[in-house]
C-alpha cells in the first residue's frame, strides 16, 4: 500500500501487486484481493489499483509509474 498523492483523505491508498509470469495471473488476482481486504481491515480506502506481470530482475514497472 502506498499513499495516493491525489487523495482527498489520509486514508486513501493505492495498491500495487506484481507476478513474475503470465501463468501466474490467478495468483496475481488473489494477491490483489488480499491487499484490498487488508487495506479495508486497517481502515484504508483503495482508490487506485495496479497489477503487473513481469520479471523481478528489473525495475521496469510501466503501469505502476
C-alpha contacts under 8 A as a table, 3 or more apart, distances in Angstrom:
res1	aa1	res2	aa2	distance
1	X	13	X	6.11
1	X	14	X	5.71
1	X	15	X	4.94
1	X	16	X	6.76
1	X	35	X	7.84
1	X	39	X	7.62
2	X	13	X	5.50
2	X	14	X	5.34
2	X	15	X	6.64
3	X	7	X	7.86
3	X	10	X	7.66
3	X	12	X	6.61
3	X	13	X	4.60
3	X	14	X	6.22
4	X	7	X	5.15
4	X	12	X	5.98
4	X	13	X	4.79
4	X	14	X	5.51
4	X	47	X	7.43
4	X	48	X	7.67
7	X	10	X	7.01
7	X	12	X	5.69
7	X	13	X	7.61
7	X	47	X	7.88
8	X	12	X	7.26
9	X	12	X	5.56
11	X	43	X	6.99
11	X	44	X	4.76
11	X	45	X	5.96
12	X	44	X	5.90
12	X	45	X	4.85
12	X	46	X	5.92
12	X	47	X	5.97
13	X	44	X	6.59
13	X	45	X	6.10
13	X	46	X	5.04
13	X	47	X	5.88
13	X	48	X	6.94
14	X	46	X	5.52
14	X	47	X	5.74
14	X	48	X	4.47
14	X	49	X	5.70
14	X	50	X	7.81
15	X	32	X	7.63
15	X	35	X	6.93
15	X	36	X	7.57
15	X	46	X	6.60
15	X	48	X	6.16
15	X	49	X	4.72
15	X	50	X	6.16
16	X	32	X	7.66
16	X	49	X	5.97
16	X	50	X	4.78
16	X	51	X	5.93
16	X	64	X	7.14
17	X	28	X	6.74
17	X	31	X	6.77
17	X	32	X	6.16
17	X	50	X	6.38
17	X	51	X	4.91
17	X	52	X	6.47
18	X	28	X	6.57
18	X	51	X	5.73
18	X	52	X	4.78
18	X	53	X	5.58
18	X	54	X	7.18
19	X	22	X	7.66
19	X	24	X	6.25
19	X	25	X	7.36
19	X	27	X	7.46
19	X	28	X	5.83
19	X	52	X	6.48
19	X	53	X	4.81
19	X	54	X	6.24
19	X	55	X	7.67
20	X	24	X	7.25
20	X	53	X	5.51
20	X	54	X	4.63
20	X	55	X	4.69
20	X	56	X	6.22
21	X	24	X	5.64
21	X	25	X	7.70
21	X	53	X	5.64
21	X	54	X	5.67
21	X	55	X	6.84
22	X	25	X	5.77
22	X	53	X	6.13
22	X	54	X	7.69
23	X	26	X	7.77
24	X	27	X	5.11
24	X	28	X	6.23
25	X	28	X	4.98
25	X	29	X	6.25
25	X	53	X	7.79
26	X	29	X	5.05
26	X	30	X	6.23
27	X	30	X	5.12
27	X	31	X	6.08
28	X	31	X	5.02
28	X	32	X	6.25
28	X	51	X	7.19
29	X	32	X	5.25
29	X	33	X	6.30
30	X	33	X	5.04
30	X	34	X	6.24
31	X	34	X	5.08
31	X	35	X	6.22
32	X	35	X	5.00
32	X	36	X	6.17
32	X	51	X	7.53
33	X	36	X	5.14
33	X	37	X	6.20
34	X	37	X	5.07
34	X	38	X	6.02
35	X	38	X	5.08
35	X	39	X	6.03
36	X	39	X	5.19
36	X	40	X	6.20
36	X	46	X	6.79
37	X	40	X	5.22
37	X	41	X	6.13
38	X	41	X	5.05
38	X	42	X	6.30
39	X	42	X	5.24
39	X	43	X	6.37
39	X	44	X	4.99
39	X	45	X	6.68
39	X	46	X	6.94
40	X	43	X	5.05
40	X	44	X	5.21
40	X	45	X	6.22
40	X	46	X	7.78
41	X	44	X	7.44
46	X	49	X	7.14
50	X	63	X	6.60
50	X	64	X	6.13
51	X	63	X	7.67
52	X	61	X	7.55
52	X	63	X	6.90
52	X	64	X	7.90
55	X	58	X	6.59
56	X	59	X	7.12
61	X	64	X	5.40
61	X	65	X	6.19
62	X	65	X	5.30
